[in-house]
Amino acid sequence: MARYIGPKSKIARKFGDPIYGPDKFLDKKGFPPGQHGQTRKRRKQSEYGMQLQEKQKAKYTYGILERQFRNLFEKASRKKGITGENLLKLIEARLDNVVFRLGIAPTRAAARQLVSHRHITVNGEVVNIPSFALRAGDIVGVREKSKSLVAITDSLVSARKSFSWLEWDEEKLLGKFLNYPPREEIPENIKEQLIVELYSK
């Protein structure tokens, strides 16, 4: 799957879940997209179908390609603990996701762009790899020259959720990745066990 840049509401309706945030079209049209979305009688989904759909949903939510996703799964399966939870924790530790969680960017796609365009630093050094894996104690910041960017200032002004695994310094525009997040505090509606079952076949 190439990175998706099409209509987000279409994908949200496909999964029946606002994976990109509040969606007025999903609220109005709570049925699959397409000409026959409202009238088509869907067959009962197979076990494999449900597992595949959950994996696709996670990939769309976080904007991760198949090879990256499988690599993360293999890494998660080698770690101690529950593989599904490990997978989500590793994804949450990606630089693009942390930039989004800190409120520096309004969406993960925007966060990826900021990272790729060299506006973000890790421990004082510019990092332009969105998939860069953060470790406990890493400091994520906005490059000095980029602090006045309208996209960043507008995003920081809007309401931002706080997370127990992240710290944010409003004055210095610096965030600290404290640790991997506990599963119960990851807000995404993903059934990670179905993904584990799919890859374990």
C-alpha positions as CSV (number, residue, x, y, z in Angstrom):
1,M,0.0,0.0,0.0
2,A,1.4,3.4,-1.0
3,R,0.9,6.2,1.5
4,Y,-2.7,7.3,1.2
5,I,-3.4,10.9,0.2
6,G,-7.0,10.6,-0.9
7,P,-10.3,11.6,0.9
8,K,-10.0,10.8,4.6
9,S,-13.8,10.6,5.1
10,K,-13.9,7.8,2.6
11,I,-11.5,5.7,4.7
12,A,-13.2,6.6,8.0
13,R,-16.5,5.4,6.5
14,K,-14.9,2.2,5.2
15,F,-13.9,1.3,8.8
16,G,-16.9,2.9,10.4
17,D,-14.6,4.8,12.8
18,P,-13.3,8.4,12.8
19,I,-9.7,7.3,12.6
20,Y,-8.6,10.8,11.4
21,G,-10.5,12.7,14.1
22,P,-14.0,14.2,14.2
23,D,-15.7,13.7,10.9
24,K,-19.1,15.3,10.0
25,F,-19.4,13.1,6.9
26,L,-19.1,9.9,8.9
27,D,-21.7,11.3,11.3
28,K,-24.1,12.0,8.4
29,K,-23.3,8.9,6.4
30,G,-22.6,6.0,8.8
31,F,-22.4,3.5,6.0
32,P,-19.6,2.4,3.6
33,P,-18.7,4.7,0.7
34,G,-19.6,3.9,-2.9
35,Q,-22.7,3.8,-5.1
36,H,-24.2,0.8,-3.2
37,G,-22.8,1.5,0.2
38,Q,-26.2,2.2,1.8
39,T,-28.2,-0.6,0.2
40,R,-25.6,-3.4,-0.2
41,K,-26.1,-6.3,2.2
42,R,-22.7,-7.3,3.4
43,R,-21.9,-10.9,3.9
44,K,-20.8,-12.0,7.4
45,Q,-17.1,-11.1,7.5
46,S,-14.7,-14.0,7.9
47,E,-12.2,-14.2,10.7
48,Y,-9.4,-13.5,8.3
49,G,-11.4,-10.5,6.9
50,M,-11.7,-9.0,10.4
51,Q,-8.0,-9.5,11.1
52,L,-7.0,-7.9,7.8
53,Q,-9.3,-5.0,8.3
54,E,-7.9,-4.3,11.7
55,K,-4.4,-4.3,10.4
56,Q,-5.4,-1.9,7.5
57,K,-7.1,0.3,10.0
58,A,-4.0,0.6,12.1
59,K,-1.8,1.3,9.1
60,Y,-4.1,4.1,7.9
61,T,-4.4,5.6,11.4
62,Y,-0.7,5.9,11.8
63,G,0.3,6.3,8.2
64,I,2.6,3.4,8.1
65,L,3.5,1.3,5.0
66,E,3.3,-2.6,5.0
67,R,7.1,-3.2,5.2
68,Q,7.5,-0.8,8.1
69,F,4.5,-2.3,9.9
70,R,5.7,-5.8,9.6
71,N,9.2,-4.8,10.8
72,L,7.6,-3.2,13.8
73,F,5.6,-6.3,14.5
74,E,8.7,-8.6,14.3
75,K,10.5,-6.2,16.7
76,A,7.4,-6.3,19.0
77,S,7.3,-10.1,19.0
78,R,10.9,-10.3,20.2
79,K,10.3,-8.0,23.2
80,K,9.0,-9.3,26.5
81,G,5.3,-8.8,27.2
82,I,2.2,-8.9,25.1
83,T,3.1,-8.6,21.4
84,G,0.0,-6.5,20.4
85,E,0.6,-4.0,23.1
86,N,4.3,-3.9,22.3
87,L,3.4,-3.2,18.7
88,L,1.3,-0.1,19.6
89,K,4.0,1.1,22.0
90,L,6.6,1.0,19.3
91,I,4.4,2.8,16.9
92,E,3.6,5.5,19.5
93,A,7.4,6.0,20.0
94,R,7.9,7.0,16.3
95,L,9.0,10.6,16.0
96,D,6.1,11.6,13.7
97,N,3.6,10.3,16.1
98,V,5.2,12.1,19.1
99,V,5.3,15.4,17.2
100,F,1.6,14.9,16.6
101,R,0.9,13.9,20.2
102,L,2.8,17.0,21.5
103,G,0.6,19.2,19.4
104,I,3.4,20.6,17.2
105,A,1.4,19.4,14.2
106,P,-2.4,19.0,13.9
107,T,-2.3,15.6,12.1
108,R,0.2,12.8,11.7
109,A,0.6,13.6,8.0
110,A,1.5,17.2,8.9
111,A,3.9,15.9,11.6
112,R,5.6,13.6,8.9
113,Q,6.0,16.7,6.7
114,L,7.5,18.8,9.5
115,V,10.0,16.0,10.2
116,S,10.9,15.4,6.6
117,H,11.4,19.1,6.0
118,R,13.9,19.3,8.9
119,H,11.9,21.4,11.3
120,I,12.2,19.0,14.2
121,T,15.1,18.2,16.5
122,V,15.9,15.2,18.8
123,N,18.3,16.0,21.6
124,G,19.3,19.1,19.8
125,E,20.1,17.5,16.5
126,V,17.9,17.8,13.4
127,V,16.2,14.5,12.5
128,N,14.4,14.2,9.2
129,I,13.3,10.5,9.5
130,P,9.6,10.3,10.5
131,S,10.0,6.7,11.6
132,F,12.9,7.5,14.0
133,A,12.3,5.5,17.2
134,L,12.5,7.5,20.3
135,R,13.9,6.2,23.6
136,A,13.0,7.2,27.2
137,G,14.5,10.6,28.0
138,D,14.8,11.9,24.4
139,I,14.0,15.6,23.9
140,V,11.9,16.5,20.9
141,G,11.9,20.2,19.9
142,V,11.2,22.7,17.1
143,R,14.3,24.0,15.3
144,E,15.1,27.6,16.2
145,K,14.5,28.8,12.7
146,S,11.2,27.1,12.5
147,K,9.6,28.3,15.7
148,S,7.8,31.1,13.9
149,L,6.2,28.8,11.3
150,V,2.5,29.6,11.0
151,A,1.6,25.8,10.8
152,I,3.4,25.2,14.1
153,T,2.2,28.2,16.0
154,D,-1.4,27.6,14.9
155,S,-1.3,24.0,15.9
156,L,0.1,24.9,19.3
157,V,-2.6,27.5,20.0
158,S,-5.4,24.9,19.5
159,A,-6.4,22.7,22.4
160,R,-3.9,20.0,23.0
161,K,-4.4,16.8,25.0
162,S,-1.8,15.9,27.5
163,F,-0.4,12.4,27.9
164,S,1.4,10.9,30.9
165,W,4.3,9.6,28.8
166,L,5.1,13.0,27.4
167,E,6.2,16.4,28.9
168,W,5.9,19.7,27.1
169,D,7.7,23.0,27.8
170,E,5.5,25.7,26.3
171,E,8.2,28.4,26.5
172,K,11.1,26.5,24.9
173,L,8.9,24.4,22.6
174,L,10.5,21.2,23.8
175,G,8.9,17.9,24.6
176,K,10.3,15.0,26.5
177,F,9.5,11.3,25.7
178,L,9.4,9.8,29.2
179,N,8.6,6.2,28.5
180,Y,6.5,3.9,26.3
181,P,2.8,4.6,26.9
182,P,0.6,2.1,28.9
183,R,-1.9,0.4,26.5
184,E,-4.9,1.8,28.4
185,E,-3.7,5.4,27.7
186,I,-3.4,5.0,24.0
187,P,-6.7,6.4,22.7
188,E,-6.8,4.7,19.3
189,N,-9.6,2.2,18.8
190,I,-7.5,-0.7,17.6
191,K,-8.0,-4.4,18.4
192,E,-4.3,-5.2,18.3
193,Q,-4.9,-8.9,19.1
194,L,-6.5,-9.4,15.7
195,I,-3.3,-8.1,14.1
196,V,-1.2,-10.5,16.1
197,E,-3.4,-13.4,15.0
198,L,-3.1,-12.3,11.4
199,Y,0.7,-12.2,11.4
200,S,0.9,-15.4,13.4
201,K,-0.7,-17.5,10.7
